[in-house]
């Protein structure tokens, strides 16, 4: 029984960590793309002002 429990525990930990890493990666990707879009908009605004 204990072996089965530890195996399930490891699987649970791996799934939990992969989910956390996936969410963090997704958030970082979103932030990065939003920043790139903001940079593009700022550059376009500067061009409009000129």
C-alpha positions in Angstrom: 0.0 0.0 0.0 2.8 2.5 0.9 4.5 2.0 -2.5 1.2 2.8 -4.3 0.7 5.9 -2.1 4.2 7.3 -2.8 3.8 6.6 -6.5 0.5 8.5 -6.5 2.1 11.3 -4.5 4.9 11.7 -6.9 2.5 11.7 -9.9 0.4 14.4 -8.1 3.5 16.5 -7.3 4.7 16.2 -11.0 1.2 17.2 -12.2 1.0 20.1 -9.8 4.4 21.4 -10.6 3.9 21.1 -14.4 0.6 23.0 -14.0 2.3 25.8 -12.0 5.1 26.0 -14.5 2.7 26.1 -17.4 0.6 28.9 -15.8 3.8 30.9 -15.0 5.1 30.5 -18.5 1.8 31.5 -20.0 1.7 34.6 -17.8 5.2 35.6 -18.7 4.4 35.1 -22.4 1.3 37.3 -22.0 3.2 40.0 -20.3 6.0 39.9 -22.9 3.6 40.1 -25.8 1.6 42.9 -24.2 4.9 44.9 -23.6 5.9 44.3 -27.3 2.5 45.6 -28.4 2.8 48.7 -26.1 6.3 49.4 -27.6 4.9 49.2 -31.1 2.0 51.6 -30.1 4.5 54.1 -28.5 6.7 54.0 -31.6 3.7 54.6 -33.8 2.6 57.5 -31.6 6.1 59.0 -31.8 6.0 58.7 -35.6 2.6 60.4 -35.6 3.9 63.3 -33.5 6.8 63.8 -35.9 
